[in-house]
Amino acid sequence: METIAINGTTRSDLGKKASKSLRRQGQVPCVIYGGDKNIHFTSEPKAFKSLIFTPEFKLAEITVDGVPYKCILKDAQYHPVTDEIVHMDFLQLIPNKIVKVNLPLGFKGVSPGVKAGGKLMQKLRTVKIKTTPENLVNKLFVDISELELGFSVRIRDVQLQDGMEIMNPMATPVASVEVPRALRSAEDGAEKEAEAGAEATEAEAPAEA
């Protein structure tokens, strides 16, 4: 799993006034929690770009005053007008301690429904799981190699790693193969032609004596 290295500097002055001052200096106020104590630090916005501007799940190794902390990003707050990062929260990963994370969802195999002209519609892009840091992966998958036209795969079909527990409702749809309008129209037209042919055959049949 990819880990992003971030260097931070301890911040001793807390509160809104101190945070505004740090932002004017081009720094992002941050906190690491989940360990023995909360670690308040700052870093430059560019240090977080490859961590937050991506759909991938990544770990962060944050070094504050020479001490490394393995973390996951829990929350990022942005300025409502400029979209600049104004604050970030990180959860420290402790060995064997349960964490809850949202992992990206991908697909394995080729759907027969897609081969037949259907369109794969992804309804859920992340799945919420709880596990320990040792069992974290960057992505979970669903096998769609038997997914036919008009059918769906659901949360219960997600392939889990050992030591993981899924938290979404099992019946929640993950993806489906929809019948395109053109294909549906062609099928409807074929059905109407078949019905018309059957009616014509019945009309032409000689009456029974």
Helices and strands as residue ranges (DSSP letters): E 3-10, H 16-24, E 28-33, E 39-43, G 45-48, H 49-52, E 59-64, E 67-78, E 85-92, E 99-108, H 112-115, E 119-122, E 126-131, G 133-135, E 140-143, E 152-154, G 155-157, E 158-159, E 165-166, E 173-178, H 181-204
